[in-house]
Amino acid sequence: MRSPEDELAELDAASLRRTLRPVDSPQQPESIIYQKEVTSFASNDYLGLATHPALRQAATEAIETWGTGSGASRLITGSLNPHRQLEEFIAKAKKTESAITFANGYTTSVGTLSALLEKGDTVILDKLSHASLVDGARLSGATIRVFPHNNLDKLERLLQSTSQSAEPNRRTLIVTESVFSMDGDLAPLREIVALKEKYHALLLVDEAHALGIYGSHGMGLAEQLGCSAGIDFHMGTLGKSAGSAGGYIAGSKAFIDLIVNKARSFIYSTAAPPAQAAASLAALKLIQSGEGAALREKLWSNLRLFSELTDSPRPESAIIPWLVGDSQKALDLSNQLLDQHSILAPAVRYPTVPRNTARLRITITAAHSEKNITQLCEILNSLA
Ligand SMILES: *Cc1c(COP(=O)(O)O)cnc(C)c1O
């Protein structure tokens, strides 16, 4: 039998071994990592809400009122008030009939895709779709088709060939992210909506990295582009810019009811703690408020500063891929930044990104100061 030590040694040899860093501070730019003060450019807490007083208060009050645990799966113990309030708010914000939340985004993807699709159906994914979407597609048993990243011609050809061979009862689901998690670029959502309508397919858009950042109410890229009504399944996580945890799907009442009935990661898992739902609701309210708009403005001004100081194109999102290529070189660079400059900019390697495209994944948030950004840019410029 193969030993775990041998497998780990193989990962080491390929510069693909991962380790966990000890952090002894809250989730914020000024972090204590390996007992040392560092500035973190690693978090997806894009608006700095994970330590916001309004979320802390909502979570604390919910613990006082509802306790810590939720007891069982919601199909067993029922839906606690904080979960219901959160879902009503999400459905309203997304202008859909209904919404359902899961304990996190990963289980939302896996549960939803495997609930919606079965053998004989077809799921058409962007090549750079998140691992959770790929895993859900695989688990569903549906036929998986992949189009090159953001390639509308290829997507249309796949839709054509699928619609020619599909039987009447079969579902075809297009899956994309709105902001891609490792490249930070945007999907052409309006064009994808037009294609899904032309070929009578369904469309799921994962707004994990767009919630809180785009749109007049901060509800995501679809809101900004005005194409929300063409999306059948609005997906996202509450663990990134919402500073809490959880995943959601918003859509028609019938489809959400179907997901409740068939998503195994919903049915066979204890509901998230009520305090998590309460913090998520406080976050969404904040994102929609004037304070949320001001935090978005701060985030975009930080991103503009980064592009000016590094003489690079204006980022399209809060995610900046600093491409290196080789896994070991990306690791060395990340370690050098941490050891010599007290900056956390994590190396991202295969299989998170394609082979030979290892990179630093730099994320900028509204919580970074101009000084944080200036320091980062000076160091990156000195390395170039
Ligand atoms: C992070 C992420 C998820 C998973 O969400 P979690 O709440 O972290 O489990 C799903 N999809 C995309 C695109 C993501 O980036």
The ligand as an SDF file (V2000), in Angstrom:
LIG
                    3D

 15 15  0  0  0  0  0  0  0  0999 V2000
  -14.8350   30.5240   -2.9110 C   0  0  0  0  0  0  0  0  0  0  0  0
  -15.6860   30.0710   -4.0280 C   0  0  0  0  0  0  0  0  0  0  0  0
  -16.6960   29.1290   -3.8220 C   0  0  0  0  0  0  0  0  0  0  0  0
  -16.8710   28.4350   -2.5050 C   0  0  0  0  0  0  0  0  0  0  0  0
  -17.3980   29.2590   -1.5380 O   0  0  0  0  0  0  0  0  0  0  0  0
  -17.0580   28.9950    0.0070 P   0  0  0  0  0  0  0  0  0  0  0  0
  -18.0960   29.7490    0.7330 O   0  0  0  0  0  0  0  0  0  0  0  0
  -15.6730   29.5000    0.2120 O   0  0  0  0  0  0  0  0  0  0  0  0
  -17.1600   27.5280    0.2310 O   0  0  0  0  0  0  0  0  0  0  0  0
  -17.5280   28.8240   -4.8720 C   0  0  0  0  0  0  0  0  0  0  0  0
  -17.3560   29.3780   -6.0810 N   0  0  0  0  0  0  0  0  0  0  0  0
  -16.3700   30.2750   -6.3170 C   0  0  0  0  0  0  0  0  0  0  0  0
  -16.2270   30.8620   -7.6850 C   0  0  0  0  0  0  0  0  0  0  0  0
  -15.5040   30.6280   -5.3140 C   0  0  0  0  0  0  0  0  0  0  0  0
  -14.5120   31.4810   -5.5530 O   0  0  0  0  0  0  0  0  0  0  0  0
  1  2  1  0
  2  3  1  0
  2 14  2  0
  3  4  1  0
  3 10  2  0
  4  5  1  0
  5  6  1  0
  6  7  2  0
  6  8  1  0
  6  9  1  0
 10 11  1  0
 11 12  2  0
 12 13  1  0
 12 14  1  0
 14 15  1  0
M  END
$$$$
